[in-house]
Amino acid sequence: MKTQALTALLMASSILGSAGMALADTTLTIESWRNDDLSIWQEKLIPAFEAKNPGIKVVFSPSAPTEYNAALNAKLDAGSAGDLITCRPFDASLELYNKGHLADLTSLAGMENFSDVAKSAWTTDDGKASFCVPMASVIHGFIYNKEAFDKLGITPPATEAEFFAALDKIKADGTYVPMAMGTKDLWEAATMGYQNIGPTYWHGEEGRLALIKGEQKLTDAQWVEPFATLAKWKDYLGDGFEAQSYPDSQNLFTLGRAAIYPAGSWEISVFNTQAQFKMGAFPPPVKNAGDTCYISDHNDIGIGLNAKSKNADAAKTFLSWVASPEFATIYANALPGFFSLNSAAVKMEDPLAQEFVSWREKCKPTIRSTYQILSRGTPNLENETWVESANVINGTSTPEAAAKKLQEGLESWYKPAK
Amino acid sequence: MAEETERKRRRWHIAVFLAPAILVYTAIMILPLFGTLQLSLFTADGQSRVFAGLANFRQLFLDPRWSASFWNALGNNVWFFIIHMLVQNPIGILLAALLSSPKLRFSPFYRTAIFIPTILSFVIVGFTWKLILSPLWGVAPNLLDLIGLKSLFVPWLGKEQYALTTLGLISVWQFIGIPMMLIYAALLSIPDEVIEAAECDGITGMAQFWKIKLPLILPSIGIISVLTFVGNFNAFDLIYSAQGALAGPNYSTDILGTFLYRTFFGFQLQTGDPYMGSTIASMMFFIILAGVCLYLFAIQTRLRRYQF
């Protein structure tokens, strides 16, 4: 009986198979590190795509952020990775493309919806080939507890002097921890600290490109100053911040116990669901009133095609949909704080997200200084920046010593083209 | 003649029974081990693999940055091992001695309770202790506050000078059951006649432990030391789950296992380097091999064994 059923099933499937691919569902698997987004993919994005494209099923299969790169590399080498690969910006993905793991998407329908800047994070050094569809960027700044600010009569600070005056006032009052940040996980100190306030000192793209060209050094004043400012943050962080992890900081702020949170815009969706109070945001303060402000508007997520995918056609259909304004609108509103890189204007409902994106008008955007080219060697500049930023805030290293260590590490392998 | 065929048959028998274990062990342990040793002699040249001789080892020891990381990891690993030898094993022996005392009530309960952490997953242990020691919501600051010692609280896992020792003690807490059980078994196997003879000679209490029991369990202590040594120099999970792959703050909790992981698989923007990774893995193998040989040839042969 069982054998008969099995034979019937096999015959049926072979008939269906020969009858054409349209009848059999193609399943696409997406590799991602965004396990926070699982419900948004399952409830909003995938149904919207499947409704339009019957016959293609999509499975979103994320892994932990810190393990993603290593796990993905191992899966790609073993040939067991999914059809669609969520792309980290810059070198991590470029390396995958160079190794032949990611397919060339330059001619994909829909790529014309993105500017060169948007595609820059997933383009070869010569700018000829693009290998990931840009999905979103994130902007750095500070999120604050509006109720705390109102109660203490503080207005969002515009200059550095105002910023520290506000922190002093919150500290003197004692109701709130002035700033929610910890150094245990290291990357908070670098990403929400150094890369957040840094562009103001090194003048965004100007400094970043000069560093790549070798015209500036990490030991120059404009690169040491952000460390000196970070060192001053120490006094305004909560008790035991050395052992405070990233989720601890998030909870400290959303429970209303801290007044200011050095943030990336990706926090918006999480904070909206957890915080019971009104929130506002301000960009990194400038040194003197009237100075140009700089923000880190960092290309963060793209999505590419596994070159060895057996369902390349279906995957390309999906990628073209990701490049469409429809995807941009659903994505940007489902995940306020991940700003679409699509040239089509996307209307966002969330006020906090609107505040962040409004800085694009008045401030000069740049990307994180360590991401392009400079983290290709060993020691890895990005990882070293994590460790040294945490050391500076912990007070175990001076700004000058930290900068010197980073510059020496970089010089040991990086020879700028002259 | 008949005797010889019988012996031959018996030998054949042994081979058949050993074969599955040897095959499985060769496939999943010995071959990968030699694969790793081989990989450490190669390096990447573009997309292809080229033979590099001992260049990787030269880089690991002579490049100031690599060697600083390596010696830092090795030093931390040695300290991790010392903590286990000084805290875990003596306390394990003490607990076993107490448990084997016939006067102790509820000893099965204590035995089980002390052994339970050993079967917990590293991830659970790391996460639980991170929460217990958390300066924000942990019970450690509150408990210290209750007895008026709040001033003694330090964010231990976040301070360079304490983090590694704290993690060592957490590991001791988790694994104390193993030396306890092994010593307990060794103590139980001491024949009553020996103890009775000692009592007849007037050796009781502490003196009995030092003069009669301890010499008899020395071989077990030796085995435990080797197990601790191998376990500690292969450790990785606890540090990774509590401190992450960068083993912060400032690499102060970096041990050979985390150093190997970071190098081999890469981390964040750093791409993995299987060749340098294999070099570190090979060094770990040599260190463990040297330690075990030292024990086998220099210590175990000198241990006196007693036959009852």
Interface residues (C-beta under 8 A of the other chain):
Chain A: T66 N69 A70 N73 A74 R88 F90 D91 A92 E95 K99 G182 T183 K184 D185 L186 W187 G238 D239 G240 F241 E242 A243 Q244 S245 D248 N251 L252 T370 Y371 S375 T378 P379 N380 E382 N383 W386 V387 A390 N391 N394 T396 S397 G409 S412
Chain B: Q47 R65 K130 L133 S134 P135 L136 W137 P141 F153 V154 P155 W156 L157 G158 K159 E160 G244 A245 L246 G248 P249 N250 Y251 F265 G266 F267 Q268 L269 Q270 T271 G272 D273
